[in-house]
């Protein structure tokens, strides 16, 4: 599980899946002897939720949903209703996040929103009680995932902005405190790009009635997207990681939209070309 998580956290989800499946196979070998073991259920849930993450990240959302659902079933009795069991509660948040992402990608928006709310409520309670970078990172990551759901709805751009901004604040502090952890910077880049994207969308709603506000929104969007581009560019320098390249492509596409809105068609075309190749 740890080896698979190392690969997944460093942007190689496809390579991680075999390790999580090996963990599940190893647990199955001793399934009868340990059938009532809470430690076995915890390990199995860890493998399942990580496998769900890898499945979501590689586009296999139906399989991700199935694995996340199995993980939730195992973790609910271990975590309990409150946050007195922080490790199990944090694993439950991760499983719920993966389930919500799967539902989002499968088009089940209402169910996705409901599960995101459960995950954020538990993660916020954990964050309030325990001072842990792991909890803060996961809370930021879940807020990013919720932001992507909200940003797809033109009527919920303000909510998306709030979700991405909350994530950005949390993850910026982590990235500064732990510069050697690439996952913190990757998630910060996602928050910055998501925030930039929502500001671009909000600009469209005010451009006719308030051109000055529209310009301010576009400038802020550009700042956040440029920060995301810098973060992802730094992460990609030493190695090629498919997940980071995908995020860079999204960021470049947002910067292209900004250039187009500013009337710079040549720059927009160049950025769109770069995005397509990322």
Residue pairs with C-beta under 8 A, 6 or more apart in sequence:
1 19
1 20
1 23
1 43
1 46
1 47
1 50
3 19
4 16
4 17
4 18
4 19
4 20
4 23
4 50
4 54
5 16
5 50
6 16
7 13
7 15
7 16
7 19
8 16
8 50
8 53
8 54
8 57
9 182
9 183
10 182
10 183
10 241
11 182
11 186
11 235
11 241
11 242
11 243
11 244
12 241
12 242
12 243
13 53
13 54
13 57
13 58
13 242
13 243
14 54
14 58
14 242
16 50
16 54
17 51
17 54
17 55
17 58
20 47
20 48
20 50
20 51
20 54
21 47
21 51
23 43
23 46
23 47
24 44
24 47
24 48
24 51
27 34
27 40
27 43
27 44
27 47
30 40
31 40
34 40
38 78
41 74
41 75
41 78
42 74
42 75
42 78
42 88
42 91
44 71
44 74
45 70
45 71
45 74
45 75
45 78
45 91
45 95
46 71
46 91
48 67
48 68
48 70
48 71
48 74
48 95
49 67
49 68
49 71
49 91
49 94
49 95
49 98
51 64
51 67
52 63
52 64
52 65
52 67
52 68
52 71
52 95
52 98
52 99
52 102
53 64
53 94
53 98
55 61
55 63
55 64
55 67
56 64
56 98
56 101
56 102
56 105
57 243
61 101
61 102
61 105
61 106
62 102
62 106
64 98
64 101
64 102
65 99
65 102
65 103
65 106
67 98
68 95
68 96
68 98
68 99
68 102
69 99
71 91
71 95
71 98
72 92
72 95
72 96
72 99
75 88
75 91
75 92
75 95
76 92
78 85
78 88
78 92
79 85
79 88
79 89
79 91
79 92
79 122
80 88
80 89
82 125
83 89
83 122
83 125
83 126
83 129
83 130
86 126
86 129
86 130
86 132
86 135
89 122
89 126
90 123
90 126
90 134
90 135
90 138
92 122
93 119
93 122
93 123
93 126
93 138
93 142
94 138
96 115
96 116
96 118
96 119
96 122
97 116
97 119
97 138
97 141
97 142
97 145
99 115
100 112
100 113
100 115
100 116
100 119
100 145
100 146
100 149
101 112
101 145
103 109
103 111
103 112
103 115
104 112
104 145
104 148
104 149
109 149
109 152
109 153
112 149
113 146
113 149
116 142
116 145
116 146
116 149
119 142
120 139
120 142
120 143
120 146
123 135
123 138
123 139
123 142
124 139
126 132
126 135
126 139
127 135
127 136
127 139
133 174
133 177
133 178
136 170
136 171
136 173
136 174
137 170
137 171
137 174
137 183
137 184
137 187
139 167
139 170
140 166
140 167
140 168
140 170
140 171
140 174
140 187
140 188
140 191
141 167
141 187
143 163
143 164
143 166
143 167
143 170
143 191
144 163
144 164
144 167
144 187
144 190
144 191
144 194
146 163
147 160
147 163
147 164
147 167
147 191
147 194
147 195
147 198
148 160
148 194
150 156
150 157
150 159
150 160
150 163
151 157
151 160
151 164
151 194
151 197
151 198
151 201
153 160
154 201
157 198
157 201
157 202
157 205
158 202
160 194
160 198
161 195
161 198
161 199
161 202
163 194
164 191
164 194
164 195
164 198
165 191
165 195
167 187
167 190
167 191
167 194
168 188
168 191
168 192
168 195
168 224
171 184
171 187
171 188
171 191
172 188
174 181
174 184
174 188
175 181
175 184
175 185
175 188
175 231
178 184
179 185
182 235
185 231
185 234
185 235
186 231
186 232
186 235
186 243
186 244
186 247
188 231
189 227
189 228
189 231
189 232
189 235
189 247
189 251
190 228
190 247
192 224
192 225
192 227
192 228
192 231
193 224
193 225
193 228
193 247
193 250
193 251
193 254
195 221
195 224
196 220
196 221
196 222
196 223
196 224
196 225
196 228
196 251
196 254
196 258
197 221
197 225
197 254
199 217
199 218
199 220
199 221
199 224
200 217
200 218
200 221
200 254
200 257
200 258
200 261
202 217
203 214
203 217
203 218
203 221
203 261
206 213
206 214
206 217
207 214
218 258
218 261
218 262
221 254
221 258
222 255
222 258
225 251
225 254
225 255
225 258
226 255
228 247
228 251
229 248
229 251
229 252
229 255
232 244
232 247
232 248
232 251
233 248
235 241
235 244
236 244
236 245
236 248
245 278
246 278
248 278
249 275
249 276
249 277
249 278
250 275
252 271
252 272
252 274
252 275
252 278
253 271
253 272
253 275
255 271
256 267
256 268
256 269
256 270
256 271
256 272
256 275
257 268
259 265
259 267
259 268
259 271
260 268
